[in-house]
């Protein structure tokens, strides 16, 4: 079977999942290609030797003075790739790319589109939402990451919608024990962009420092807000307590050397970095950015969930993990179970079922 995966780049969560899926299907004897539509193939932490990776800078072929012109040229360029590759099935990630693939798919190749964030909160422009409402009807299946996302767009795609969480790789490194470092090492991973709300996290670090000075936070990731966050850390006088650590190639090692994972996003899909941290055995404290996070985190059992406006409770949860060693170790050990619950084998099997359904098998 000839599979074509479409995504923007390998640099984010969607790109990571595409690489895992493409590799898994290639290892099962399928012909797997990945079409990167921003033309930027960053350093990958995965072996891509069995995958045909196509760097295709869509912006080069879709220059125009209006959104209509750019969309028209984008569709034309993507259709040319479809004609060249001639896949049996197309699997597209990310809203705008999904829409373009639906528009470009004139030969009615079986097509699965996947929302990779909370569709109700993702910052999608109005005209893209209008196009989504129209063109997602041309997709054979619509995949979302969490159970509560099936109602997006007024539930108009509910009957054609499936829930598939992200796969979690068996971690290459895990916590060797449950003794805290001194200072306690807090960690977070994610693109440095508004969605992740790292300023909210930094504010909590300021409050934590006022109570207990024995904490450091490392934020791994790159993005447009790096300089702004650097300045914010300086304004708060937290240079010795909060570090922007850059892009982490070996995320599991960085996680395994830390004590507690933090997530403060305003919205998410299925949070990759949080799931990886749990698989390593890290207790976590996360803002409940949507109810679907409960598919991953059972509050008080394998991590802590805090309502988005509960600033004081967020700090209290961090302190409770540090002050109660039994609680800390129990939550860390329970967190490791997600690696089995969301294993690559189980998630690939779910994708295979959707592919077979699209092909009438």
N, C-alpha and C positions, 0 to 999 in steps of 0.2 A: 504494500500500500504506500502511496506517495503522499506524504503529509507536508503541508506548508503552514508554518507558524509565522504570524505577523505581529511585530511589536516595534516600539520606537528605538530602544537601545538595550544593551545588557547592563546598564548602570543602575537600574532601580529594581523594585520588588517584582514588577511584571516581567522584566527581562530575566531575573533569576529563575522565576517559575518556568518561563519558556525554555530556558536551557535545561532544566531538570526534566521537563516533559519530553523535549526533543531527544535528549540523550536516552531516556527510558524507552521511547518508541523505536529509536535506531537500534538499540541493543536487542530488541525483539525482532529484528530483521526488516524493519520498515525503512523506506527512503525518506529521511527527514531533512527539510530545509527550513532555515529561519531568514525571513526578510526583515532587515533592520531599516526602518524608514526615516531615521534622522541621520543615517550615514556615519554614526560614531560608534565604532567598536572598541569600547574601553577594555582594559585588562580584565580577563575573565578568571574566576576561581574554579571553573569547570573544564573538563577535558572536552574539547569540541571536535576532536579528530573524526568522529563518525557523522558529523552534521555538516551540511552544506550551508555556510553562512554567506548571505548576500547583503553587502553594504550598499544601500541604495538611498542616497541623500535626496529625499523627496523635495526638499526646498529648492534644490537646483533646477528641478523640472516643473515646479509649481509657482513660479514667480508671477505676481499679478498685482494690480492696483486695488482690487476689490476682493472680498471674501468669495464671491461667486466665481470670479475668474480663477482664484487659487484652488478652489474646490474642483472646478471643472478640469483644470490641468492635473491636479493630484489624481483624480479618478482615471484620467486617460493614462497617466504614467503607471499607476498600479495595475490597470487592466493589461498593459503591455507585459508586465512581469507575470501575471497570471497566464497569459498566452504563451510566454516563453517556458515557464516551469511546468505547466499542465498538471497541477496536482489533482489527486483524487478527492482530497478534503482540505479545506482551509480553516484554520483556527486563528482568530484574531483577538488580540488583547488591547484594551484602552478605547474609550468611547469614540473619540474622533476617528481613529484608525478603523474601528469597527464600522462606522457609518460609511467611510470611504470604500471599504471592502464590499459592503452591501451594494453600493452604487456601481462599483467596478465589475461586479460578478455577473456579467451579461450571459455567460454560458451556463448559469445555474449550477455551478460546482457546489456540492454540499458544503455549507458554511456554518460554523459555530462562532458566535461572538461572545466575548466575556468582559463584563464590567469588573474593573479591578479596584474600585473604591466604593464608598457608600454612594449609590446613585442619587439619593435624595439630597446629599450635601456637597457632592463634588462641584467644583467651581467651573461648570460648563456654560458657555455662552448660550444665550437664548436661541439663536438660530441653529446651533448644534442640537439643542434639545428638540426643536421642531423637526429637524432632519432625522433625529433618532426615532421619534414617534412614528415617522413615515417609513423609514428604510429598515428598521429592525424587523419589520414584518417579512422582509425578504430573507432573513436568516432562518436556517433550519432549526437552530436552538439558540437560546440566550442563557448564558451561564453567569450566576452570581456567586459570591463567596460565602455569604452568611444567610441563614434562614429568613431573617427579617427583611432582606433586600428584595424578595420576590414581589413585593407590592409596589416597587418603584414605577414611576410614570403612571400613577393611578391604577396599577395592577393590569395594565393593558397587555402585558406580555406574560402574565402569570401562568397561563395554560401551556406556554411554550418555554417555560423557564425551569432550569435545574440548579441545584445548589451543589457546588464542588469547592470545598476548602482548598487552601494551598497545601502542597506536600511539604513535609519536614524531613530533611535528610538526617540520617543517623549521624549525630555529631562526631566529628573527628577528635574533639576534646570535651571532657566533662569535668564538673567539679570533683576534685579528688577527696574533699572533705568539707566540713561545714564550720570551720573556724573562721571568724571574720578577720580581715586584715586590719591593721592600724596605720593610717586612718582607713575607715571603711570606704571601699571602692564602689561607688555608684556608677552605672553605665547606661547609655542610651545610644541607639543607632537610628539614623534616618537622614533623608535629604534635608539640608538646611533651607527650609521653605516654610511659609506661613502655616500650612496645614499641620505641621508637627508641633507648633506652639512651644518652641524651646524657651521663649521668654518666660512663659508661665512656669516652666521647670526651673529656670534660673531664679525666679522670684521665690520659689519654694526652698531653693538652696540658701537664699539669704535668710529666710526664716529658720531653717535648720541650723545654720551657722550660729544664730543668736542663742539657740538652745544648747547645741553641742558642736564644738569646733572641729571634731574628729571625723570629718567627711571630705571626700574629693569626688568630683563628678567628671567623667570623660564622655564627651559627645562625639561619636564617630559619624562622619558623613561630610559631604560637600554640597555646595549649592549657593544660590544667589544671595542668601542672607548672611554669609560668613562674616563680612566686614561689620555689618550692623550688629550681629551677635557679639563679636569681639568687643565692640564699643560698649555694648550693654553690660557685658561682664565687667569691664573697667569701671563703668559708672556705679555699679553695685559694689565695687571693691572686692570682687571675688576672684581675682586673678590666680590666687593660690589654691582656690577650691574648685574652679570650673575650667576645664580645658576643652578646646575644640581640637580633636585629635586627628581630623582628616579622614579620608576614605580608608576603610578597613578591608583589606583583601582577605585576611584570615580572621573572619568574624568569630568563629568558634573559639579560637585561642584567646582573643580579646575578652570574650564573654566568660570563659572558664577561669580567667585570672581576676575576675571581678566578684562582687558580693551580692548586689541587688540591682535588678533591672528596672528602669523607669520609662513609662510611656505617657505623654501628655498631649497627644494629638487631639485636634478639634474634630477630625473625622478620619476614618480608615476604612479599608476593606477588611480582609483577613490579614492581620498585622504579621508580616514575615519575621521581622526582627524580634518581636515579643515571643513568637512561637519558637524561634531558634534559641533564645535565652532560656526559655522553659525547658527545652530539650537538653540543654547543657546542665540543668539543675539549679538555675538561679531563681530564687524567690523574686517576685515582681510586684510593683505597685503601679497601677495604670488608671488613667481617667476612663470612665465608661462613656466612650464617645458614641457608641450605639449599642443596642441590646444584643446584637449578634456577637459581640465580644464574649458573651457568656457561653457561646459554643466552644470557646477555647479555655477561658478562665472561669473556674468555679470559686467564687469569692470566699476567702478564708480557708480554702482547701488546697489549691495549687497556685495561689496568687491572691493579690488583693485588687478589688475594683472600687473606685471612688467616683461618685457623681462629679460632673465637670466643674461645679462651683464650690466643691468642698475642699478649699485650700488647706484648712487646719487639719482635716482628717487625713489628707494625703501625707502631710508631714508626720502625723501621729502613727500612720501605718509603717513608715520607714523606721521610726524610732522603736516601735513594738517588735519589729523583726530583729533589731539589734539588741534589744534588752531581754528577749526571751529566746534562748538558744534552742530549746525544744521546738518551739513554734517555727523558728527559722529553718531547722533541719527537716522537719516534717513537710513543710510547704515546698522546700527545694526538692526533696525526694519525690513528692507527688507530682511536681511539675514535669519531671522526666518522662512521665507516662505519655505525654503528647506525641513523642517521637514514634510511638507505636500506633496511637489513635489516628494520626495523620501521616502515616508512613508513605513513602513514595509508591510502594507497591499498591496500597489501597487506593490512593488518589489516582494513579495511572489507570487502575481498573475502572474507576468511575468515568474517566475521560473516554476510555475504550468503549464503554457502554453507550455514551453519547454519540461517538463516531459511528458505531454500528447502527444505532437508531437512525442517524442521518442518511446512512447508505442503504437503509431498508433491510438490514440483516436481522 
